[in-house]
């Protein structure tokens, strides 16, 4: 909740990518606080993403399975 409160000071909050979103708890809190924002999460765990999808059902929050890696320049 402290992180969500801190993000509330960012104006305007329109897009958020939650890396390693797990079961989607943070995305759920953000969706409640910022209903107009486009929210997405990525996680490597199929099981955690299943829990995240259960939180949102069919909604604007997108969660995908994958890994985020640093790309060499």
N, CA, C, O and CB atoms as a CASP TS submission, in Angstrom:
PFRMAT TS
TARGET T0000
AUTHOR 0000-0000-0000
METHOD Language model
MODEL 1
PARENT N/A
ATOM      1  N   UNK     1       0.815  -1.199   0.000  1.00  0.00           N
ATOM      2  CA  UNK     1       0.000   0.000   0.000  1.00  0.00           C
ATOM      3  C   UNK     1       0.862   1.269   0.000  1.00  0.00           C
ATOM      4  O   UNK     1       0.469   2.288  -0.568  1.00  0.00           O
ATOM      5  CB  UNK     1      -0.929  -0.005   1.205  1.00  0.00           C
ATOM      6  N   UNK     2       2.039   1.204   0.639  1.00  0.00           N
ATOM      7  CA  UNK     2       2.934   2.365   0.633  1.00  0.00           C
ATOM      8  C   UNK     2       3.422   2.677  -0.780  1.00  0.00           C
ATOM      9  O   UNK     2       3.513   3.843  -1.163  1.00  0.00           O
ATOM     10  CB  UNK     2       4.133   2.121   1.560  1.00  0.00           C
ATOM     11  N   UNK     3       3.735   1.644  -1.549  1.00  0.00           N
ATOM     12  CA  UNK     3       4.162   1.858  -2.928  1.00  0.00           C
ATOM     13  C   UNK     3       3.041   2.471  -3.757  1.00  0.00           C
ATOM     14  O   UNK     3       3.286   3.369  -4.562  1.00  0.00           O
ATOM     15  CB  UNK     3       4.622   0.542  -3.555  1.00  0.00           C
ATOM     16  N   UNK     4       1.831   2.001  -3.572  1.00  0.00           N
ATOM     17  CA  UNK     4       0.679   2.555  -4.295  1.00  0.00           C
ATOM     18  C   UNK     4       0.488   4.013  -3.917  1.00  0.00           C
ATOM     19  O   UNK     4       0.200   4.846  -4.776  1.00  0.00           O
ATOM     20  CB  UNK     4      -0.609   1.747  -3.992  1.00  0.00           C
ATOM     21  N   UNK     5       0.645   4.326  -2.646  1.00  0.00           N
ATOM     22  CA  UNK     5       0.540   5.720  -2.206  1.00  0.00           C
ATOM     23  C   UNK     5       1.626   6.580  -2.848  1.00  0.00           C
ATOM     24  O   UNK     5       1.359   7.705  -3.270  1.00  0.00           O
ATOM     25  CB  UNK     5       0.635   5.808  -0.674  1.00  0.00           C
ATOM     26  N   UNK     6       2.856   6.051  -2.924  1.00  0.00           N
ATOM     27  CA  UNK     6       3.943   6.799  -3.570  1.00  0.00           C
ATOM     28  C   UNK     6       3.641   7.035  -5.040  1.00  0.00           C
ATOM     29  O   UNK     6       3.885   8.126  -5.555  1.00  0.00           O
ATOM     30  CB  UNK     6       5.276   6.051  -3.423  1.00  0.00           C
ATOM     31  N   UNK     7       3.118   6.032  -5.715  1.00  0.00           N
ATOM     32  CA  UNK     7       2.795   6.186  -7.132  1.00  0.00           C
ATOM     33  C   UNK     7       1.681   7.195  -7.349  1.00  0.00           C
ATOM     34  O   UNK     7       1.579   7.783  -8.426  1.00  0.00           O
ATOM     35  CB  UNK     7       2.401   4.850  -7.729  1.00  0.00           C
ATOM     36  N   UNK     8       0.851   7.401  -6.347  1.00  0.00           N
ATOM     37  CA  UNK     8      -0.236   8.369  -6.462  1.00  0.00           C
ATOM     38  C   UNK     8       0.312   9.784  -6.650  1.00  0.00           C
ATOM     39  O   UNK     8      -0.387  10.660  -7.160  1.00  0.00           O
ATOM     40  CB  UNK     8      -1.139   8.311  -5.219  1.00  0.00           C
ATOM     41  N   UNK     9       1.557  10.005  -6.242  1.00  0.00           N
ATOM     42  CA  UNK     9       2.151  11.326  -6.406  1.00  0.00           C
ATOM     43  C   UNK     9       2.653  11.557  -7.835  1.00  0.00           C
ATOM     44  O   UNK     9       2.973  12.688  -8.201  1.00  0.00           O
ATOM     45  CB  UNK     9       3.297  11.505  -5.420  1.00  0.00           C
ATOM     46  N   UNK    10       2.721  10.499  -8.641  1.00  0.00           N
ATOM     47  CA  UNK    10       3.133  10.616 -10.038  1.00  0.00           C
ATOM     48  C   UNK    10       1.921  11.052 -10.847  1.00  0.00           C
ATOM     49  O   UNK    10       0.863  10.424 -10.785  1.00  0.00           O
ATOM     50  CB  UNK    10       3.724   9.267 -10.582  1.00  0.00           C
ATOM     51  N   UNK    11       2.079  12.106 -11.589  1.00  0.00           N
ATOM     52  CA  UNK    11       0.919  12.625 -12.310  1.00  0.00           C
ATOM     53  C   UNK    11       1.254  12.791 -13.772  1.00  0.00           C
ATOM     54  O   UNK    11       2.281  13.394 -14.081  1.00  0.00           O
ATOM     55  CB  UNK    11       0.452  13.958 -11.716  1.00  0.00           C
ATOM     56  N   UNK    12       0.476  12.309 -14.659  1.00  0.00           N
ATOM     57  CA  UNK    12      -0.563  11.298 -14.467  1.00  0.00           C
ATOM     58  C   UNK    12       0.025   9.892 -14.599  1.00  0.00           C
ATOM     59  O   UNK    12       0.975   9.676 -15.352  1.00  0.00           O
ATOM     60  CB  UNK    12      -1.706  11.498 -15.485  1.00  0.00           C
ATOM     61  N   UNK    13      -0.531   8.970 -13.883  1.00  0.00           N
ATOM     62  CA  UNK    13      -0.120   7.571 -13.972  1.00  0.00           C
ATOM     63  C   UNK    13      -0.987   6.915 -15.033  1.00  0.00           C
ATOM     64  O   UNK    13      -2.176   6.684 -14.810  1.00  0.00           O
ATOM     65  CB  UNK    13      -0.249   6.831 -12.584  1.00  0.00           C
ATOM     66  N   UNK    14      -0.402   6.615 -16.185  1.00  0.00           N
ATOM     67  CA  UNK    14      -1.194   6.064 -17.285  1.00  0.00           C
ATOM     68  C   UNK    14      -0.820   4.633 -17.641  1.00  0.00           C
ATOM     69  O   UNK    14      -1.666   3.884 -18.131  1.00  0.00           O
ATOM     70  CB  UNK    14      -1.042   6.929 -18.498  1.00  0.00           C
ATOM     71  N   UNK    15       0.426   4.238 -17.406  1.00  0.00           N
ATOM     72  CA  UNK    15       0.875   2.882 -17.735  1.00  0.00           C
ATOM     73  C   UNK    15       1.812   2.361 -16.652  1.00  0.00           C
ATOM     74  O   UNK    15       2.680   3.077 -16.154  1.00  0.00           O
ATOM     75  CB  UNK    15       1.578   2.857 -19.111  1.00  0.00           C
ATOM     76  N   UNK    16       1.609   1.085 -16.301  1.00  0.00           N
ATOM     77  CA  UNK    16       2.476   0.439 -15.320  1.00  0.00           C
ATOM     78  C   UNK    16       2.774  -0.972 -15.800  1.00  0.00           C
ATOM     79  O   UNK    16       1.870  -1.709 -16.193  1.00  0.00           O
ATOM     80  CB  UNK    16       1.820   0.421 -13.903  1.00  0.00           C
ATOM     81  N   UNK    17       4.059  -1.342 -15.764  1.00  0.00           N
ATOM     82  CA  UNK    17       4.476  -2.719 -16.012  1.00  0.00           C
ATOM     83  C   UNK    17       5.058  -3.249 -14.711  1.00  0.00           C
ATOM     84  O   UNK    17       6.052  -2.726 -14.208  1.00  0.00           O
ATOM     85  CB  UNK    17       5.518  -2.814 -17.194  1.00  0.00           C
ATOM     86  N   UNK    18       4.439  -4.279 -14.176  1.00  0.00           N
ATOM     87  CA  UNK    18       4.907  -4.917 -12.950  1.00  0.00           C
ATOM     88  C   UNK    18       5.752  -6.123 -13.352  1.00  0.00           C
ATOM     89  O   UNK    18       5.222  -7.141 -13.797  1.00  0.00           O
ATOM     90  CB  UNK    18       3.705  -5.340 -12.021  1.00  0.00           C
ATOM     91  N   UNK    19       7.072  -6.001 -13.192  1.00  0.00           N
ATOM     92  CA  UNK    19       7.992  -7.084 -13.523  1.00  0.00           C
ATOM     93  C   UNK    19       8.059  -8.028 -12.338  1.00  0.00           C
ATOM     94  O   UNK    19       8.232  -7.592 -11.200  1.00  0.00           O
ATOM     95  CB  UNK    19       9.410  -6.541 -13.888  1.00  0.00           C
ATOM     96  N   UNK    20       7.921  -9.326 -12.602  1.00  0.00           N
ATOM     97  CA  UNK    20       7.837 -10.352 -11.560  1.00  0.00           C
ATOM     98  C   UNK    20       6.576 -10.110 -10.722  1.00  0.00           C
ATOM     99  O   UNK    20       6.632 -10.015  -9.496  1.00  0.00           O
ATOM    100  CB  UNK    20       9.121 -10.341 -10.655  1.00  0.00           C
ATOM    101  N   UNK    21       5.450 -10.015 -11.412  1.00  0.00           N
ATOM    102  CA  UNK    21       4.180  -9.634 -10.774  1.00  0.00           C
ATOM    103  C   UNK    21       3.607 -10.711  -9.853  1.00  0.00           C
ATOM    104  O   UNK    21       2.705 -10.430  -9.064  1.00  0.00           O
ATOM    105  CB  UNK    21       3.163  -9.304 -11.833  1.00  0.00           C
ATOM    106  N   UNK    22       4.115 -11.925  -9.941  1.00  0.00           N
ATOM    107  CA  UNK    22       3.636 -12.977  -9.048  1.00  0.00           C
ATOM    108  C   UNK    22       2.142 -13.181  -9.155  1.00  0.00           C
ATOM    109  O   UNK    22       1.600 -13.310 -10.253  1.00  0.00           O
ATOM    110  CB  UNK    22       3.999 -12.657  -7.623  1.00  0.00           C
ATOM    111  N   UNK    23       1.482 -13.209  -8.022  1.00  0.00           N
ATOM    112  CA  UNK    23       0.041 -13.485  -8.005  1.00  0.00           C
ATOM    113  C   UNK    23      -0.821 -12.264  -8.300  1.00  0.00           C
ATOM    114  O   UNK    23      -2.047 -12.341  -8.224  1.00  0.00           O
ATOM    115  CB  UNK    23      -0.346 -14.045  -6.672  1.00  0.00           C
ATOM    116  N   UNK    24      -0.196 -11.142  -8.635  1.00  0.00           N
ATOM    117  CA  UNK    24      -0.947  -9.967  -9.068  1.00  0.00           C
ATOM    118  C   UNK    24      -1.453  -9.055  -7.973  1.00  0.00           C
ATOM    119  O   UNK    24      -2.275  -8.177  -8.233  1.00  0.00           O
ATOM    120  CB  UNK    24      -2.079 -10.399  -9.853  1.00  0.00           C
ATOM    121  N   UNK    25      -0.978  -9.245  -6.752  1.00  0.00           N
ATOM    122  CA  UNK    25      -1.485  -8.431  -5.646  1.00  0.00           C
ATOM    123  C   UNK    25      -1.264  -6.936  -5.893  1.00  0.00           C
ATOM    124  O   UNK    25      -2.184  -6.134  -5.733  1.00  0.00           O
ATOM    125  CB  UNK    25      -0.812  -8.846  -4.338  1.00  0.00           C
ATOM    126  N   UNK    26      -0.045  -6.569  -6.282  1.00  0.00           N
ATOM    127  CA  UNK    26       0.233  -5.152  -6.512  1.00  0.00           C
ATOM    128  C   UNK    26      -0.620  -4.609  -7.659  1.00  0.00           C
ATOM    129  O   UNK    26      -1.143  -3.498  -7.566  1.00  0.00           O
ATOM    130  CB  UNK    26       1.727  -4.939  -6.813  1.00  0.00           C
ATOM    131  N   UNK    27      -0.763  -5.367  -8.721  1.00  0.00           N
ATOM    132  CA  UNK    27      -1.605  -4.925  -9.840  1.00  0.00           C
ATOM    133  C   UNK    27      -3.050  -4.727  -9.403  1.00  0.00           C
ATOM    134  O   UNK    27      -3.723  -3.803  -9.858  1.00  0.00           O
ATOM    135  CB  UNK    27      -1.544  -5.939 -10.987  1.00  0.00           C
ATOM    136  N   UNK    28      -3.518  -5.590  -8.527  1.00  0.00           N
ATOM    137  CA  UNK    28      -4.883  -5.446  -8.004  1.00  0.00           C
ATOM    138  C   UNK    28      -5.036  -4.134  -7.234  1.00  0.00           C
ATOM    139  O   UNK    28      -6.029  -3.424  -7.392  1.00  0.00           O
ATOM    140  CB  UNK    28      -5.241  -6.640  -7.093  1.00  0.00           C
ATOM    141  N   UNK    29      -4.047  -3.822  -6.402  1.00  0.00           N
ATOM    142  CA  UNK    29      -4.096  -2.573  -5.621  1.00  0.00           C
ATOM    143  C   UNK    29      -4.023  -1.367  -6.546  1.00  0.00           C
ATOM    144  O   UNK    29      -4.732  -0.381  -6.346  1.00  0.00           O
ATOM    145  CB  UNK    29      -2.940  -2.523  -4.590  1.00  0.00           C
ATOM    146  N   UNK    30      -3.159  -1.446  -7.566  1.00  0.00           N
ATOM    147  CA  UNK    30      -3.039  -0.344  -8.521  1.00  0.00           C
ATOM    148  C   UNK    30      -4.320  -0.157  -9.320  1.00  0.00           C
ATOM    149  O   UNK    30      -4.733   0.977  -9.561  1.00  0.00           O
ATOM    150  CB  UNK    30      -1.869  -0.589  -9.467  1.00  0.00           C
ATOM    151  N   UNK    31      -4.951  -1.240  -9.732  1.00  0.00           N
ATOM    152  CA  UNK    31      -6.203  -1.160 -10.496  1.00  0.00           C
ATOM    153  C   UNK    31      -7.294  -0.477  -9.682  1.00  0.00           C
ATOM    154  O   UNK    31      -8.100   0.280 -10.223  1.00  0.00           O
ATOM    155  CB  UNK    31      -6.666  -2.562 -10.922  1.00  0.00           C
ATOM    156  N   UNK    32      -7.316  -0.748  -8.386  1.00  0.00           N
ATOM    157  CA  UNK    32      -8.321  -0.121  -7.526  1.00  0.00           C
ATOM    158  C   UNK    32      -8.054   1.376  -7.372  1.00  0.00           C
ATOM    159  O   UNK    32      -8.991   2.172  -7.315  1.00  0.00           O
ATOM    160  CB  UNK    32      -8.341  -0.799  -6.147  1.00  0.00           C
ATOM    161  N   UNK    33      -6.789   1.756  -7.306  1.00  0.00           N
ATOM    162  CA  UNK    33      -6.424   3.149  -7.057  1.00  0.00           C
ATOM    163  C   UNK    33      -6.396   3.990  -8.335  1.00  0.00           C
ATOM    164  O   UNK    33      -6.689   5.186  -8.307  1.00  0.00           O
ATOM    165  CB  UNK    33      -5.071   3.209  -6.381  1.00  0.00           C
ATOM    166  N   UNK    34      -6.038   3.350  -9.463  1.00  0.00           N
ATOM    167  CA  UNK    34      -5.884   4.060 -10.732  1.00  0.00           C
ATOM    168  C   UNK    34      -6.715   3.377 -11.821  1.00  0.00           C
ATOM    169  O   UNK    34      -6.154   2.719 -12.697  1.00  0.00           O
ATOM    170  CB  UNK    34      -4.392   4.121 -11.147  1.00  0.00           C
ATOM    171  N   UNK    35      -8.016   3.520 -11.782  1.00  0.00           N
ATOM    172  CA  UNK    35      -8.873   2.779 -12.711  1.00  0.00           C
ATOM    173  C   UNK    35      -8.664   3.123 -14.181  1.00  0.00           C
ATOM    174  O   UNK    35      -9.022   2.321 -15.044  1.00  0.00           O
ATOM    175  CB  UNK    35     -10.295   3.019 -12.362  1.00  0.00           C
ATOM    176  N   UNK    36      -8.102   4.273 -14.493  1.00  0.00           N
ATOM    177  CA  UNK    36      -7.897   4.646 -15.895  1.00  0.00           C
ATOM    178  C   UNK    36      -6.544   4.195 -16.438  1.00  0.00           C
ATOM    179  O   UNK    36      -6.309   4.287 -17.643  1.00  0.00           O
ATOM    180  CB  UNK    36      -8.026   6.142 -16.049  1.00  0.00           C
ATOM    181  N   UNK    37      -5.661   3.716 -15.586  1.00  0.00           N
ATOM    182  CA  UNK    37      -4.320   3.328 -16.025  1.00  0.00           C
ATOM    183  C   UNK    37      -4.331   1.987 -16.744  1.00  0.00           C
ATOM    184  O   UNK    37      -5.133   1.107 -16.433  1.00  0.00           O
ATOM    185  CB  UNK    37      -3.371   3.268 -14.836  1.00  0.00           C
ATOM    186  N   UNK    38      -3.430   1.847 -17.708  1.00  0.00           N
ATOM    187  CA  UNK    38      -3.221   0.570 -18.392  1.00  0.00           C
ATOM    188  C   UNK    38      -2.196  -0.206 -17.572  1.00  0.00           C
ATOM    189  O   UNK    38      -1.069   0.255 -17.394  1.00  0.00           O
ATOM    190  CB  UNK    38      -2.737   0.772 -19.892  1.00  0.00           C
ATOM    191  N   UNK    39      -2.577  -1.373 -17.075  1.00  0.00           N
ATOM    192  CA  UNK    39      -1.713  -2.150 -16.192  1.00  0.00           C
ATOM    193  C   UNK    39      -1.358  -3.479 -16.832  1.00  0.00           C
ATOM    194  O   UNK    39      -2.207  -4.138 -17.432  1.00  0.00           O
ATOM    195  CB  UNK    39      -2.387  -2.378 -14.838  1.00  0.00           C
ATOM    196  N   UNK    40      -0.092  -3.868 -16.699  1.00  0.00           N
ATOM    197  CA  UNK    40       0.372  -5.141 -17.231  1.00  0.00           C
ATOM    198  C   UNK    40       1.391  -5.735 -16.270  1.00  0.00           C
ATOM    199  O   UNK    40       2.112  -5.017 -15.577  1.00  0.00           O
ATOM    200  CB  UNK    40       0.981  -4.966 -18.648  1.00  0.00           C
ATOM    201  N   UNK    41       1.433  -7.060 -16.246  1.00  0.00           N
ATOM    202  CA  UNK    41       2.407  -7.747 -15.422  1.00  0.00           C
ATOM    203  C   UNK    41       3.046  -8.878 -16.195  1.00  0.00           C
ATOM    204  O   UNK    41       2.443  -9.447 -17.105  1.00  0.00           O
ATOM    205  CB  UNK    41       1.762  -8.272 -14.152  1.00  0.00           C
ATOM    206  N   UNK    42       4.269  -9.197 -15.824  1.00  0.00           N
ATOM    207  CA  UNK    42       4.988 -10.309 -16.427  1.00  0.00           C
ATOM    208  C   UNK    42       5.633 -11.116 -15.312  1.00  0.00           C
ATOM    209  O   UNK    42       6.163 -10.561 -14.349  1.00  0.00           O
ATOM    210  CB  UNK    42       6.053  -9.812 -17.454  1.00  0.00           C
ATOM    211  N   UNK    43       5.580 -12.443 -15.461  1.00  0.00           N
ATOM    212  CA  UNK    43       6.171 -13.322 -14.467  1.00  0.00           C
ATOM    213  C   UNK    43       6.546 -14.633 -15.147  1.00  0.00           C
ATOM    214  O   UNK    43       5.927 -15.021 -16.138  1.00  0.00           O
ATOM    215  CB  UNK    43       5.195 -13.564 -13.275  1.00  0.00           C
ATOM    216  N   UNK    44       7.555 -15.315 -14.620  1.00  0.00           N
ATOM    217  CA  UNK    44       8.009 -16.574 -15.192  1.00  0.00           C
ATOM    218  C   UNK    44       7.228 -17.773 -14.664  1.00  0.00           C
ATOM    219  O   UNK    44       7.360 -18.870 -15.207  1.00  0.00           O
ATOM    220  CB  UNK    44       9.476 -16.763 -14.913  1.00  0.00           C
ATOM    221  N   UNK    45       6.433 -17.596 -13.638  1.00  0.00           N
ATOM    222  CA  UNK    45       5.739 -18.707 -12.994  1.00  0.00           C
ATOM    223  C   UNK    45       4.306 -18.871 -13.513  1.00  0.00           C
ATOM    224  O   UNK    45       3.464 -17.989 -13.345  1.00  0.00           O
ATOM    225  CB  UNK    45       5.721 -18.501 -11.486  1.00  0.00           C
ATOM    226  N   UNK    46       4.059 -19.994 -14.133  1.00  0.00           N
ATOM    227  CA  UNK    46       2.715 -20.309 -14.623  1.00  0.00           C
ATOM    228  C   UNK    46       1.709 -20.335 -13.474  1.00  0.00           C
ATOM    229  O   UNK    46       0.584 -19.852 -13.605  1.00  0.00           O
ATOM    230  CB  UNK    46       2.714 -21.662 -15.359  1.00  0.00           C
ATOM    231  N   UNK    47       2.130 -20.902 -12.355  1.00  0.00           N
ATOM    232  CA  UNK    47       1.230 -21.026 -11.203  1.00  0.00           C
ATOM    233  C   UNK    47       0.859 -19.656 -10.627  1.00  0.00           C
ATOM    234  O   UNK    47      -0.305 -19.402 -10.315  1.00  0.00           O
ATOM    235  CB  UNK    47       1.881 -21.889 -10.114  1.00  0.00           C
ATOM    236  N   UNK    48       1.848 -18.785 -10.491  1.00  0.00           N
ATOM    237  CA  UNK    48       1.571 -17.448  -9.963  1.00  0.00           C
ATOM    238  C   UNK    48       0.663 -16.666 -10.912  1.00  0.00           C
ATOM    239  O   UNK    48      -0.240 -15.956 -10.470  1.00  0.00           O
ATOM    240  CB  UNK    48       2.884 -16.678  -9.730  1.00  0.00           C
ATOM    241  N   UNK    49       0.903 -16.798 -12.209  1.00  0.00           N
ATOM    242  CA  UNK    49       0.068 -16.086 -13.178  1.00  0.00           C
ATOM    243  C   UNK    49      -1.362 -16.591 -13.168  1.00  0.00           C
ATOM    244  O   UNK    49      -2.294 -15.821 -13.398  1.00  0.00           O
ATOM    245  CB  UNK    49       0.647 -16.223 -14.573  1.00  0.00           C
ATOM    246  N   UNK    50      -1.545 -17.866 -12.906  1.00  0.00           N
ATOM    247  CA  UNK    50      -2.908 -18.397 -12.787  1.00  0.00           C
ATOM    248  C   UNK    50      -3.629 -17.722 -11.626  1.00  0.00           C
ATOM    249  O   UNK    50      -4.815 -17.407 -11.727  1.00  0.00           O
ATOM    250  CB  UNK    50      -2.887 -19.935 -12.588  1.00  0.00           C
ATOM    251  N   UNK    51      -2.920 -17.501 -10.531  1.00  0.00           N
ATOM    252  CA  UNK    51      -3.514 -16.783  -9.397  1.00  0.00           C
ATOM    253  C   UNK    51      -3.822 -15.337  -9.769  1.00  0.00           C
ATOM    254  O   UNK    51      -4.872 -14.805  -9.409  1.00  0.00           O
ATOM    255  CB  UNK    51      -2.572 -16.825  -8.180  1.00  0.00           C
ATOM    256  N   UNK    52      -2.896 -14.706 -10.493  1.00  0.00           N
ATOM    257  CA  UNK    52      -3.109 -13.318 -10.915  1.00  0.00           C
ATOM    258  C   UNK    52      -4.332 -13.224 -11.826  1.00  0.00           C
ATOM    259  O   UNK    52      -5.163 -12.333 -11.656  1.00  0.00           O
ATOM    260  CB  UNK    52      -1.854 -12.767 -11.639  1.00  0.00           C
ATOM    261  N   UNK    53      -4.443 -14.116 -12.769  1.00  0.00           N
ATOM    262  CA  UNK    53      -5.602 -14.091 -13.682  1.00  0.00           C
ATOM    263  C   UNK    53      -6.899 -14.296 -12.917  1.00  0.00           C
ATOM    264  O   UNK    53      -7.933 -13.736 -13.283  1.00  0.00           O
ATOM    265  CB  UNK    53      -5.461 -15.174 -14.771  1.00  0.00           C
ATOM    266  N   UNK    54      -6.854 -15.087 -11.866  1.00  0.00           N
ATOM    267  CA  UNK    54      -8.034 -15.294 -11.032  1.00  0.00           C
ATOM    268  C   UNK    54      -8.456 -14.031 -10.299  1.00  0.00           C
ATOM    269  O   UNK    54      -9.635 -13.865  -9.984  1.00  0.00           O
ATOM    270  CB  UNK    54      -7.773 -16.393 -10.034  1.00  0.00           C
ATOM    271  N   UNK    55      -7.527 -13.153 -10.028  1.00  0.00           N
ATOM    272  CA  UNK    55      -7.856 -11.883  -9.364  1.00  0.00           C
ATOM    273  C   UNK    55      -8.638 -10.961 -10.291  1.00  0.00           C
ATOM    274  O   UNK    55      -9.525 -10.230  -9.850  1.00  0.00           O
ATOM    275  CB  UNK    55      -6.578 -11.180  -8.886  1.00  0.00           C
ATOM    276  N   UNK    56      -8.307 -10.999 -11.565  1.00  0.00           N
ATOM    277  CA  UNK    56      -8.841 -10.013 -12.491  1.00  0.00           C
ATOM    278  C   UNK    56      -9.929 -10.539 -13.404  1.00  0.00           C
ATOM    279  O   UNK    56     -10.724  -9.757 -13.925  1.00  0.00           O
ATOM    280  CB  UNK    56      -7.747  -9.470 -13.313  1.00  0.00           C
ATOM    281  N   UNK    57      -9.985 -11.849 -13.612  1.00  0.00           N
ATOM    282  CA  UNK    57     -10.960 -12.383 -14.560  1.00  0.00           C
ATOM    283  C   UNK    57     -10.746 -11.743 -15.917  1.00  0.00           C
ATOM    284  O   UNK    57      -9.626 -11.710 -16.427  1.00  0.00           O
ATOM    285  CB  UNK    57     -12.405 -12.144 -14.068  1.00  0.00           C
ATOM    286  N   UNK    58     -11.802 -11.244 -16.488  1.00  0.00           N
ATOM    287  CA  UNK    58     -11.693 -10.560 -17.772  1.00  0.00           C
ATOM    288  C   UNK    58     -11.695  -9.069 -17.481  1.00  0.00           C
ATOM    289  O   UNK    58     -12.748  -8.464 -17.278  1.00  0.00           O
ATOM    290  CB  UNK    58     -12.862 -10.961 -18.753  1.00  0.00           C
ATOM    291  N   UNK    59     -10.522  -8.492 -17.464  1.00  0.00           N
ATOM    292  CA  UNK    59     -10.425  -7.059 -17.189  1.00  0.00           C
ATOM    293  C   UNK    59      -9.320  -6.457 -18.031  1.00  0.00           C
ATOM    294  O   UNK    59      -8.720  -7.133 -18.868  1.00  0.00           O
ATOM    295  CB  UNK    59     -10.168  -6.795 -15.690  1.00  0.00           C
ATOM    296  N   UNK    60      -9.062  -5.207 -17.807  1.00  0.00           N
ATOM    297  CA  UNK    60      -8.049  -4.509 -18.589  1.00  0.00           C
ATOM    298  C   UNK    60      -6.630  -4.812 -18.124  1.00  0.00           C
ATOM    299  O   UNK    60      -5.679  -4.410 -18.794  1.00  0.00           O
ATOM    300  CB  UNK    60      -8.291  -3.029 -18.528  1.00  0.00           C
ATOM    301  N   UNK    61      -6.455  -5.499 -17.014  1.00  0.00           N
ATOM    302  CA  UNK    61      -5.126  -5.852 -16.528  1.00  0.00           C
ATOM    303  C   UNK    61      -4.630  -7.059 -17.315  1.00  0.00           C
ATOM    304  O   UNK    61      -5.280  -8.104 -17.346  1.00  0.00           O
ATOM    305  CB  UNK    61      -5.142  -6.150 -14.994  1.00  0.00           C
ATOM    306  N   UNK    62      -3.482  -6.903 -17.946  1.00  0.00           N
ATOM    307  CA  UNK    62      -2.907  -7.990 -18.732  1.00  0.00           C
ATOM    308  C   UNK    62      -1.742  -8.607 -17.983  1.00  0.00           C
ATOM    309  O   UNK    62      -0.885  -7.894 -17.460  1.00  0.00           O
ATOM    310  CB  UNK    62      -2.453  -7.490 -20.116  1.00  0.00           C
ATOM    311  N   UNK    63      -1.710  -9.926 -17.930  1.00  0.00           N
ATOM    312  CA  UNK    63      -0.572 -10.619 -17.343  1.00  0.00           C
ATOM    313  C   UNK    63      -0.088 -11.661 -18.344  1.00  0.00           C
ATOM    314  O   UNK    63      -0.883 -12.377 -18.953  1.00  0.00           O
ATOM    315  CB  UNK    63      -0.947 -11.277 -15.973  1.00  0.00           C
ATOM    316  N   UNK    64       1.223 -11.731 -18.500  1.00  0.00           N
ATOM    317  CA  UNK    64       1.815 -12.656 -19.456  1.00  0.00           C
ATOM    318  C   UNK    64       2.970 -13.410 -18.816  1.00  0.00           C
ATOM    319  O   UNK    64       3.628 -12.922 -17.897  1.00  0.00           O
ATOM    320  CB  UNK    64       2.292 -11.909 -20.709  1.00  0.00           C
ATOM    321  N   UNK    65       3.195 -14.609 -19.328  1.00  0.00           N
ATOM    322  CA  UNK    65       4.307 -15.414 -18.859  1.00  0.00           C
ATOM    323  C   UNK    65       5.555 -15.056 -19.652  1.00  0.00           C
ATOM    324  O   UNK    65       5.521 -14.974 -20.879  1.00  0.00           O
ATOM    325  CB  UNK    65       3.989 -16.921 -18.981  1.00  0.00           C
ATOM    326  N   UNK    66       6.635 -14.848 -18.954  1.00  0.00           N
ATOM    327  CA  UNK    66       7.887 -14.542 -19.619  1.00  0.00           C
ATOM    328  C   UNK    66       8.946 -14.101 -18.633  1.00  0.00           C
ATOM    329  O   UNK    66       8.711 -13.988 -17.430  1.00  0.00           O
ATOM    330  CB  UNK    66       7.679 -13.477 -20.662  1.00  0.00           C
ATOM    331  N   UNK    67      10.113 -13.859 -19.185  1.00  0.00           N
ATOM    332  CA  UNK    67      11.244 -13.378 -18.396  1.00  0.00           C
ATOM    333  C   UNK    67      11.714 -12.052 -18.976  1.00  0.00           C
ATOM    334  O   UNK    67      11.692 -11.849 -20.190  1.00  0.00           O
ATOM    335  CB  UNK    67      12.404 -14.421 -18.377  1.00  0.00           C
ATOM    336  N   UNK    68      12.129 -11.172 -18.116  1.00  0.00           N
ATOM    337  CA  UNK    68      12.675  -9.903 -18.557  1.00  0.00           C
ATOM    338  C   UNK    68      14.180 -10.014 -18.424  1.00  0.00           C
ATOM    339  O   UNK    68      14.705 -10.342 -17.360  1.00  0.00           O
ATOM    340  CB  UNK    68      12.101  -8.693 -17.730  1.00  0.00           C
ATOM    341  N   UNK    69      14.862  -9.737 -19.519  1.00  0.00           N
ATOM    342  CA  UNK    69      16.318  -9.823 -19.521  1.00  0.00           C
ATOM    343  C   UNK    69      16.909  -8.524 -20.015  1.00  0.00           C
ATOM    344  O   UNK    69      16.320  -7.826 -20.841  1.00  0.00           O
ATOM    345  CB  UNK    69      16.799 -10.993 -20.387  1.00  0.00           C
ATOM    346  N   UNK    70      18.060  -8.217 -19.507  1.00  0.00           N
ATOM    347  CA  UNK    70      18.776  -7.036 -19.957  1.00  0.00           C
ATOM    348  C   UNK    70      19.397  -7.349 -21.309  1.00  0.00           C
ATOM    349  O   UNK    70      20.035  -8.386 -21.491  1.00  0.00           O
ATOM    350  CB  UNK    70      19.858  -6.597 -18.923  1.00  0.00           C
ATOM    351  N   UNK    71      19.207  -6.464 -22.225  1.00  0.00           N
ATOM    352  CA  UNK    71      19.742  -6.644 -23.572  1.00  0.00           C
ATOM    353  C   UNK    71      21.062  -5.895 -23.682  1.00  0.00           C
ATOM    354  O   UNK    71      21.152  -4.718 -23.331  1.00  0.00           O
ATOM    355  CB  UNK    71      18.733  -6.149 -24.650  1.00  0.00           C
ATOM    356  N   UNK    72      22.084  -6.588 -24.173  1.00  0.00           N
ATOM    357  CA  UNK    72      23.392  -5.956 -24.338  1.00  0.00           C
ATOM    358  C   UNK    72      23.303  -4.899 -25.433  1.00  0.00           C
ATOM    359  O   UNK    72      22.653  -5.102 -26.458  1.00  0.00           O
ATOM    360  CB  UNK    72      24.484  -7.011 -24.678  1.00  0.00           C
ATOM    361  N   UNK    73      23.954  -3.793 -25.204  1.00  0.00           N
ATOM    362  CA  UNK    73      23.916  -2.705 -26.180  1.00  0.00           C
ATOM    363  C   UNK    73      25.150  -2.762 -27.065  1.00  0.00           C
ATOM    364  O   UNK    73      25.310  -1.929 -27.956  1.00  0.00           O
ATOM    365  CB  UNK    73      23.821  -1.334 -25.476  1.00  0.00           C
TER
END
